[in-house]
Amino acid sequence: MKRLVIFAFLALFIFACAQKEVTIPDESKRPHDAGKKESTGKEDVTTIDKENIRDNALSEEDIRREMESISSDIHFAYNRYEITEESQPILRKISDWMLKRTKVSILVEGHCDERGTSEYNLALGDQRAQAAKNYIVSLGVPASRIETVSFGKEQPLCMEKTEECWAKNRRAHFVMSK
């Protein structure tokens, strides 16, 4: 009985992962008379990925500007790396954009405020970058298209010693990678 269940699961998995074959009709085999149409039993299918064609028409700088217009930094609570409700729409927007721009990869930079040791902040920055990456991956973007790096407290946006300034430095920043 156990083998039967495993076999059924394996068969279901194989059939669920099967890809549909796409055929592109050969122009020379098409009927030249528009009034007559031969039936082959299969539908003629032509798939054009308009977004990828558009990707190829845009320069790298255009795509970079487009990304900057849809993304902004997400912020974290003190000593935390959980994705906040306020950050989720930003990450969804980045995910949607990446699903359209299938050839684009990004780098997620994890940053911290100046409090704590360099080692602690490097680890926390990594957790923040990984949390942002994991959220985007959960929305369907392949993990292979997202790299992460931690800068810890080494690249602050704000240099003042106030809570408001420290909050600006606790962030994940998104840049297009090469």
Secondary structure, DSSP 8 states (H G I E B T S, - for coil): -HHHHHHHHHHHHHHHH---------GGGS-S-TT-----SS-------HHHHHHHHS-HHHHHHHHHHH---EE--TT-----TTTHHHHHHHHHHHHHSTT-EEEEEEE--S-S-HHHHHHHHHHHHHHHHHHHHHTT--GGGEEEEEEETSS-S--SSSHHHHHHHSEEEEEEE-
